[in-house]
Amino acid sequence: MPRRRPAHRAATPRAWWGPRALRAGASALGALVLATALALAGVGASYAFLTDRQTIQVRAGGQTSATITAGTAAISVSTASFSNLYPGATQSSAVTVSNTGVVPLALSVTSITGGTAAGITTTVARGTCGSGTPAITTGSLGVTVAAGSTATLCVVVAMPTTAPTTGRGTGTAISVLLDGVQP
């Protein structure tokens, strides 16, 4: 007698360990490994900047708003003048540096130009001339001028005894560039 088939046949359940299941698991595992590798690779190059913001309520004299203006940093310098400079001579001149800004300024010499054709050397020292303070050609003068105050500097020029005679009877311009930086 022939074998009889049922009228409705249920689908055969698939085994969880079969080839299709293994391929799906391998794909999921590969994606997980890739995501982990990318996350770990970015650890060394990721940065977080934490910020916070608050509103400051300024009330002055019953006002609900105030105007805040930026401060200024400014210096002015008097002129140094030298005359009758000759080979072997050294002359000095006091200059006054005025801080016309609203913040204190630390003074430094940025550069000195001019006078080199005649062999003239120029240096700057803090304080009055002859005070014994070391003179410099560049760098910090070690003096801070308060806002609205002044400081005295000494500009020293020297012509060596070996200066060329071609400079006789001529003049030269010397520029000292001073910087004032808020400390």
C-alpha positions as CSV (number, residue, x, y, z in Angstrom):
1,M,0.0,0.0,0.0
2,P,1.3,3.3,-0.9
3,R,2.4,5.6,1.7
4,R,0.1,8.4,2.4
5,R,1.1,12.0,2.8
6,P,-0.6,14.2,5.2
7,A,-2.8,16.9,3.6
8,H,-0.9,19.7,5.4
9,R,2.7,19.5,6.1
10,A,4.4,21.8,8.6
11,A,7.8,23.2,7.8
12,T,10.7,21.3,9.2
13,P,12.3,23.3,12.0
14,R,15.9,24.4,11.2
15,A,18.6,23.5,13.5
16,W,20.4,26.4,15.2
17,W,23.8,25.0,14.4
18,G,23.3,24.5,10.6
19,P,25.4,26.2,7.9
20,R,23.1,29.1,7.5
21,A,23.1,29.8,11.2
22,L,26.9,29.7,11.3
23,R,27.2,32.2,8.4
24,A,24.7,34.6,10.1
25,G,26.6,34.3,13.4
26,A,30.0,34.9,11.7
27,S,28.6,38.0,10.0
28,A,27.3,39.4,13.3
29,L,30.6,38.6,15.0
30,G,32.6,40.2,12.2
31,A,30.5,43.4,12.4
32,L,31.0,43.5,16.2
33,V,34.8,43.0,15.9
34,L,34.9,45.8,13.2
35,A,32.9,48.2,15.3
36,T,35.1,47.5,18.4
37,A,38.3,48.0,16.4
38,L,37.0,51.3,15.0
39,A,36.0,52.5,18.4
40,L,39.4,51.6,19.9
41,A,41.3,53.2,17.0
42,G,39.5,56.5,17.7
43,V,40.3,56.6,21.4
44,G,43.7,58.2,20.9
45,A,42.4,60.9,18.6
46,S,39.1,61.8,20.3
47,Y,38.8,64.8,22.5
48,A,36.1,66.3,24.6
49,F,35.7,70.0,25.3
50,L,33.4,70.6,28.2
51,T,31.7,74.0,28.3
52,D,29.2,75.7,30.4
53,R,27.5,79.0,29.9
54,Q,26.0,81.4,32.5
55,T,24.4,84.8,32.1
56,I,25.8,87.5,34.3
57,Q,23.2,90.0,35.4
58,V,24.8,93.4,35.9
59,R,22.8,95.9,37.8
60,A,24.4,99.3,38.5
61,G,22.4,102.2,39.9
62,G,19.1,100.5,39.1
63,Q,20.1,99.8,35.5
64,T,19.4,96.4,34.1
65,S,22.2,96.5,31.6
66,A,25.8,97.8,31.5
67,T,28.4,98.6,28.9
68,I,31.7,96.8,29.1
69,T,34.5,98.3,27.1
70,A,37.9,96.7,26.3
71,G,41.0,98.1,28.0
72,T,43.9,99.6,26.2
73,A,47.6,99.0,26.3
74,A,49.8,101.9,25.0
75,I,53.2,103.4,25.6
76,S,54.9,106.5,24.5
77,V,58.6,107.2,24.6
78,S,60.6,110.4,24.8
79,T,63.4,111.0,22.2
80,A,67.1,110.4,22.9
81,S,69.5,112.7,21.3
82,F,73.3,112.3,20.8
83,S,75.9,114.7,19.3
84,N,79.6,114.9,18.8
85,L,80.1,111.2,18.9
86,Y,83.7,110.2,17.9
87,P,85.8,107.0,17.8
88,G,86.2,105.7,21.3
89,A,83.3,107.7,22.8
90,T,80.4,106.4,24.7
91,Q,77.3,108.5,25.4
92,S,74.1,107.9,27.3
93,S,70.7,109.5,27.3
94,A,67.7,109.0,29.6
95,V,64.3,108.4,28.0
96,T,61.0,108.3,29.7
97,V,58.5,105.6,28.9
98,S,54.9,106.5,29.7
99,N,52.2,103.9,30.0
100,T,49.1,105.7,28.6
101,G,46.9,102.5,28.7
102,V,44.8,101.0,31.5
103,V,46.8,97.8,32.1
104,P,50.4,97.3,33.5
105,L,53.0,96.6,30.8
106,A,56.2,94.6,31.1
107,L,58.9,96.3,28.9
108,S,61.3,94.5,26.6
109,V,63.6,95.5,23.7
110,T,62.6,93.7,20.5
111,S,65.2,95.1,18.2
112,I,67.8,97.9,17.7
113,T,68.5,99.1,14.1
114,G,70.8,101.7,12.5
115,G,74.3,103.0,13.3
116,T,76.0,99.9,12.2
117,A,77.8,101.5,9.2
118,A,79.9,103.6,11.6
119,G,80.3,100.6,13.9
120,I,78.0,102.2,16.6
121,T,76.6,99.8,19.2
122,T,73.4,100.7,21.0
123,T,72.1,99.1,24.3
124,V,69.3,99.9,26.7
125,A,69.2,99.6,30.5
126,R,66.4,100.1,33.0
127,G,66.7,103.0,35.4
128,T,68.7,106.2,35.3
129,C,71.9,106.4,33.3
130,G,75.0,105.4,35.4
131,S,72.9,103.3,37.8
132,G,74.9,100.2,37.0
133,T,72.0,98.2,35.6
134,P,73.1,95.8,32.9
135,A,72.4,97.1,29.4
136,I,70.9,94.7,26.8
137,T,70.3,94.7,23.0
138,T,67.2,92.4,23.0
139,G,65.1,90.8,25.7
140,S,63.2,91.7,28.8
141,L,64.2,94.9,30.7
142,G,62.9,93.5,33.9
143,V,60.6,96.5,34.5
144,T,56.8,96.7,34.6
145,V,55.2,100.1,34.2
146,A,51.8,100.5,36.0
147,A,48.9,102.0,34.1
148,G,49.2,105.8,34.0
149,S,52.8,105.7,35.3
150,T,56.3,106.2,33.8
151,A,59.6,104.5,33.9
152,T,63.1,105.7,33.1
153,L,65.4,103.8,30.7
154,C,68.9,104.6,29.6
155,V,70.0,104.4,26.0
156,V,73.7,104.0,25.5
157,V,75.6,104.4,22.2
158,A,79.3,103.7,21.7
159,M,81.6,104.2,18.7
160,P,84.6,101.9,18.7
161,T,88.1,103.3,18.3
162,T,88.3,101.3,15.0
163,A,85.3,103.1,13.5
164,P,85.8,103.9,9.8
165,T,86.7,107.5,8.9
166,T,84.0,107.5,6.2
167,G,81.4,108.3,8.8
168,R,83.1,111.6,9.8
169,G,80.7,114.5,9.8
170,T,77.7,112.4,9.0
171,G,74.6,111.5,11.0
172,T,72.8,108.2,11.5
173,A,69.4,107.2,12.7
174,I,69.1,104.6,15.4
175,S,65.8,103.0,16.3
176,V,65.0,101.0,19.4
177,L,61.8,99.0,19.3
178,L,60.3,98.6,22.7
179,D,57.4,96.2,23.4
180,G,55.0,96.6,26.3
181,V,53.1,93.4,27.1
182,Q,50.5,92.9,29.9
183,P,52.1,90.5,32.4
